[in-house]
Amino acid sequence: MAKKKLLIVLPQNDLLKSEGTMYIGQEAEGLITRMAEYIKNFKGDRVFILDEHERNSVEFGLTQPHCIVGTWGCNIVDEISKLDMDEKDGKIIITRKKAFAPMSLGEMKLEGKDDEFHVCGVDLSTDIHDMIVFLNTVFITQGNFLPKIVIHEDLVGGKNSDFGQRTLERLRAIYLNIQLNTEER
């Protein structure tokens, strides 16, 4: 039986709140509301992919300090973290990535060739692109096939920048298993 998984990328205060160190801008307000509604009603596993860094992270030579372990900025925004998510609809999995290291998605196993991965969240640079490459690599090696991946365009923040839009266009052009859902919520 096909299993759906929702990948929620970087739904954290430092990125989605105006007080955050890497705030993506005004688009975050509507994005949080749309994501919260979608996450709450999603039937399937919900996988939160969070960024986290130590205070002395070498990456901070390249970027603003953000999502530092133990700080408000590293937390999931309240509008999402306080949702009443029923685990009978699917597991809730939290995975954390540090700096440029690959994401630890070890709990995600193939259920069948009809698996679907739905994607929403923040794409600061290539976060979503890198995750798709990672997923495709893992699933080709695990099952010798590519799962269906649906990127919900209205649920991706940071895409209003030229770079973010190019990331989505590049994914569409390269990967045949990518479907862009442009439905407005």
C-alpha positions as CSV (number, residue, x, y, z in Angstrom):
1,M,0.0,0.0,0.0
2,A,1.3,3.5,-0.9
3,K,2.5,5.6,2.0
4,K,2.6,9.4,2.0
5,K,5.2,11.3,3.8
6,L,5.3,15.1,4.3
7,L,8.8,16.6,4.5
8,I,8.6,19.9,6.3
9,V,11.9,21.7,5.7
10,L,13.3,24.3,8.2
11,P,10.0,25.6,9.8
12,Q,12.1,27.5,12.4
13,N,11.8,30.8,14.1
14,D,15.1,32.2,12.8
15,L,13.8,31.8,9.3
16,L,10.1,32.5,9.6
17,K,9.8,35.1,12.3
18,S,10.7,38.8,11.8
19,E,12.9,38.7,14.8
20,G,14.9,35.8,13.3
21,T,18.4,36.2,12.2
22,M,17.7,34.9,8.6
23,Y,14.1,36.0,8.2
24,I,12.9,35.2,4.7
25,G,10.6,38.3,4.6
26,Q,6.9,39.1,4.6
27,E,6.1,36.0,2.6
28,A,6.7,34.0,5.9
29,E,3.4,35.2,7.5
30,G,1.2,33.6,4.9
31,L,3.5,30.7,4.4
32,I,3.2,29.8,8.1
33,T,-0.6,29.8,8.0
34,R,-0.8,27.7,4.8
35,M,1.8,25.2,6.1
36,A,0.1,24.8,9.5
37,E,-3.2,24.0,7.9
38,Y,-1.6,21.6,5.4
39,I,0.5,19.8,8.1
40,K,-2.5,19.5,10.5
41,N,-4.7,17.9,7.8
42,F,-2.0,15.7,6.2
43,K,-2.7,12.0,6.3
44,G,0.6,10.2,6.5
45,D,4.0,10.6,8.2
46,R,5.2,14.1,9.0
47,V,8.9,14.5,8.9
48,F,10.4,17.8,10.2
49,I,13.8,18.5,8.8
50,L,15.5,21.1,11.1
51,D,18.7,23.1,10.8
52,E,20.8,23.3,13.9
53,H,24.3,24.6,14.7
54,E,26.6,25.0,17.7
55,R,27.5,28.6,18.7
56,N,30.9,28.3,17.2
57,S,29.9,26.7,13.9
58,V,32.4,27.1,11.1
59,E,29.5,27.8,8.8
60,F,29.0,31.2,10.5
61,G,32.0,32.4,8.6
62,L,29.8,32.1,5.5
63,T,26.3,32.9,6.9
64,Q,24.6,34.8,9.7
65,P,24.5,32.8,12.9
66,H,21.1,31.0,12.9
67,C,19.3,28.0,14.4
68,I,21.7,27.7,17.3
69,V,21.0,24.7,19.5
70,G,19.1,25.7,22.6
71,T,17.9,29.1,21.3
72,W,14.5,30.4,20.4
73,G,15.6,30.7,16.8
74,C,16.2,26.9,16.5
75,N,12.7,26.1,17.6
76,I,9.8,25.2,15.3
77,V,7.4,28.2,15.0
78,D,4.6,28.0,17.6
79,E,1.9,28.0,14.9
80,I,3.2,24.6,13.8
81,S,4.8,23.1,17.0
82,K,1.5,23.6,18.9
83,L,-0.7,22.0,16.3
84,D,-2.8,19.1,17.5
85,M,-1.4,16.4,15.2
86,D,-3.0,13.0,15.6
87,E,-0.4,10.2,15.3
88,K,-3.1,7.9,14.0
89,D,-2.7,9.8,10.7
90,G,1.0,8.9,10.6
91,K,4.2,9.2,12.6
92,I,5.8,12.5,13.6
93,I,9.5,12.4,13.0
94,I,12.0,15.1,13.8
95,T,15.4,15.0,12.1
96,R,18.2,17.6,12.4
97,K,21.0,18.5,10.1
98,K,24.1,20.4,11.1
99,A,25.9,22.7,8.7
100,F,26.3,21.2,5.3
101,A,26.2,17.6,6.5
102,P,23.7,15.3,4.7
103,M,20.3,15.1,6.4
104,S,19.7,12.1,8.7
105,L,16.6,10.6,7.2
106,G,17.4,7.1,8.3
107,E,13.9,6.4,9.6
108,M,12.4,6.8,6.2
109,K,12.2,3.4,4.6
110,L,10.5,2.4,1.4
111,E,7.0,1.1,1.8
112,G,6.4,0.4,-1.9
113,K,6.8,1.7,-5.4
114,D,3.8,4.0,-5.0
115,D,5.2,6.0,-2.1
116,E,4.7,9.7,-2.3
117,F,6.8,12.4,-0.7
118,H,5.2,15.8,-0.3
119,V,7.5,18.8,0.3
120,C,6.9,22.1,2.0
121,G,9.0,24.6,4.0
122,V,11.9,27.0,3.5
123,D,14.4,26.9,0.7
124,L,17.2,29.3,1.8
125,S,19.6,28.3,-0.9
126,T,19.5,24.7,-2.1
127,D,18.0,23.0,1.0
128,I,15.1,21.5,-0.9
129,H,17.2,20.7,-4.0
130,D,19.8,18.9,-1.9
131,M,17.1,17.0,0.0
132,I,15.6,15.8,-3.3
133,V,19.0,14.6,-4.6
134,F,19.6,12.8,-1.3
135,L,16.1,11.1,-1.4
136,N,16.5,10.0,-5.0
137,T,20.0,8.6,-4.3
138,V,18.8,6.7,-1.2
139,F,15.7,5.3,-2.9
140,I,17.5,4.3,-6.1
141,T,20.0,2.3,-3.9
142,Q,17.2,0.9,-1.6
143,G,14.6,-0.1,-4.2
144,N,16.0,0.7,-7.6
145,F,13.2,3.2,-8.4
146,L,12.3,6.8,-7.8
147,P,9.3,7.7,-5.5
148,K,6.8,10.4,-6.6
149,I,7.9,13.7,-5.1
150,V,5.3,16.5,-4.9
151,I,6.6,20.0,-4.2
152,H,3.8,22.3,-3.0
153,E,4.9,25.5,-4.6
154,D,2.6,27.7,-2.4
155,L,4.0,26.0,0.7
156,V,7.7,26.8,-0.1
157,G,9.2,30.0,1.2
158,G,12.2,31.7,-0.1
159,K,11.2,30.9,-3.6
160,N,10.3,34.5,-4.4
161,S,14.0,35.2,-4.7
162,D,15.5,34.6,-8.1
163,F,17.7,31.8,-6.6
164,G,14.8,30.0,-5.0
165,Q,12.7,30.1,-8.2
166,R,15.7,28.8,-10.1
167,T,16.0,25.9,-7.6
168,L,12.3,24.9,-8.3
169,E,12.8,25.2,-12.1
170,R,16.0,23.1,-11.9
171,L,14.2,20.4,-10.0
172,R,11.4,20.3,-12.5
173,A,13.8,20.2,-15.5
174,I,16.1,17.5,-14.1
175,Y,14.0,15.0,-12.2
176,L,11.2,13.2,-13.9
177,N,9.7,12.0,-10.6
178,I,9.1,15.6,-9.4
179,Q,5.6,17.1,-9.6
180,L,5.0,20.7,-8.8
181,N,1.6,21.4,-7.2
182,T,0.8,25.0,-8.0
183,E,-2.6,24.9,-6.4
184,E,-3.2,28.0,-4.3
185,R,-4.4,27.5,-0.7
